[in-house]
Amino acid sequence: MSETLAVLRPEPGNAATAARATAAGYAVLRLPLFAVVPLDWAVPDPRDHDALVLTSANSVRAAGAALSGLAALPVIAVGEQTAAAARAAGLTVLATGNSDATALATLLAEHGIARALHLGGRERTPVGGVTRAIAVYASEPRAVAPADLAGLAGSVALLHSARAAARLGALLDSAEVPRGRVTIGAFSAAIAATAGPGWRAVAVAPSPSDAALFAAIDALGR
């Protein structure tokens, strides 16, 4: 596909996805909609939980060195990028799932996990099997210039989160950039649904990885 991929996720994930897209032969427009800000948090007693749920590599980065206090807990990770970050931090990954909350709850049940601890963002979706959730980072909206929004016309906007999906639609509507001039590539069906209707086309990754997302976008042109 010859169209430009607009990478909207916050740093440092933005740079990582942009590099993958460039290596795959795409033209890239980098426009983070949010900035990740670490939050203060206290490490709970790992004996109160039977697993650690990580739904974003941002959780690993933001949690920092304190994460070692939970090293005894097996990790259920969402997406291979999160799993890789967890392993790099010295954690043991028991299983890797996708970005759908229902599927994640099913995965926890399959492994007999009922008292999981979730380290994630300040805005998050409740998951069955998680008895405690701690916010270790916040995704703060960044100011986006109208000219930058206009530059999204004709591109494929990559949506890695439901918040990005909702904000992209709101920003384009406010700037009077027609959704029908933008294609979206979503990390999951739930994220695509959050983006709402009216897009030129919609591609949904079958699994939460940039490679799968790129393949879904390429399939639109076939």
Secondary structure as the mmCIF struct_conf table of DSSP 4:
data_model
#
loop_
_struct_conf.conf_type_id
_struct_conf.id
_struct_conf.beg_label_comp_id
_struct_conf.beg_label_asym_id
_struct_conf.beg_label_seq_id
_struct_conf.end_label_comp_id
_struct_conf.end_label_asym_id
_struct_conf.end_label_seq_id
BEND BEND1 GLU A 3 GLU A 3
HELX_LH_PP_P HELX_LH_PP_P1 THR A 4 THR A 4
STRN STRN1 LEU A 5 VAL A 7
BEND BEND2 ARG A 9 ARG A 9
HELX_LH_PP_P HELX_LH_PP_P2 PRO A 10 PRO A 10
TURN_TY1_P TURN_TY1_P1 GLU A 11 PRO A 12
HELX_RH_AL_P HELX_RH_AL_P1 GLY A 13 ALA A 23
TURN_TY1_P TURN_TY1_P2 ALA A 24 GLY A 25
STRN STRN2 VAL A 28 ARG A 30
BEND BEND3 LEU A 33 LEU A 33
STRN STRN3 PHE A 34 PRO A 38
HELX_LH_PP_P HELX_LH_PP_P3 VAL A 43 ASP A 45
HELX_RH_3T_P HELX_RH_3T_P1 PRO A 46 ASP A 48
BEND BEND4 ASP A 50 ASP A 50
STRN STRN4 ALA A 51 LEU A 54
HELX_RH_AL_P HELX_RH_AL_P2 ALA A 57 ALA A 63
HELX_RH_3T_P HELX_RH_3T_P2 GLY A 64 LEU A 70
TURN_TY1_P TURN_TY1_P3 ALA A 71 ALA A 72
BEND BEND5 LEU A 73 LEU A 73
STRN STRN5 VAL A 75 VAL A 78
BEND BEND6 GLY A 79 GLY A 79
HELX_RH_AL_P HELX_RH_AL_P3 GLU A 80 ALA A 88
TURN_TY1_P TURN_TY1_P4 ALA A 89 GLY A 90
HELX_LH_PP_P HELX_LH_PP_P4 LEU A 91 THR A 92
STRN STRN6 VAL A 93 GLY A 97
BEND BEND7 SER A 99 SER A 99
HELX_RH_AL_P HELX_RH_AL_P4 ALA A 101 GLU A 110
TURN_TY1_P TURN_TY1_P5 HIS A 111 GLY A 112
BEND BEND8 ARG A 115 ARG A 115
STRN STRN7 ALA A 116 GLY A 121
BEND BEND9 ARG A 122 GLU A 123
TURN_TY1_P TURN_TY1_P6 GLY A 128 GLY A 129
STRN STRN8 VAL A 130 PRO A 141
HELX_LH_PP_P HELX_LH_PP_P5 ARG A 142 ALA A 143
HELX_RH_AL_P HELX_RH_AL_P5 PRO A 146 ALA A 150
TURN_TY1_P TURN_TY1_P7 GLY A 151 GLY A 154
BEND BEND10 SER A 155 SER A 155
STRN STRN9 VAL A 156 LEU A 159
BEND BEND11 SER A 161 SER A 161
HELX_RH_AL_P HELX_RH_AL_P6 ALA A 162 ALA A 175
TURN_TY1_P TURN_TY1_P8 GLU A 176 GLU A 176
HELX_RH_3T_P HELX_RH_3T_P3 ARG A 179 ARG A 181
STRN STRN10 THR A 183 ALA A 186
BEND BEND12 PHE A 187 SER A 188
HELX_RH_AL_P HELX_RH_AL_P7 ALA A 189 ALA A 195
BEND BEND13 PRO A 197 PRO A 197
BEND BEND14 ARG A 200 ARG A 200
STRN STRN11 ALA A 201 VAL A 204
BEND BEND15 PRO A 206 SER A 209
HELX_RH_AL_P HELX_RH_AL_P8 ASP A 210 LEU A 220
TURN_TY1_P TURN_TY1_P9 GLY A 221 GLY A 221
#
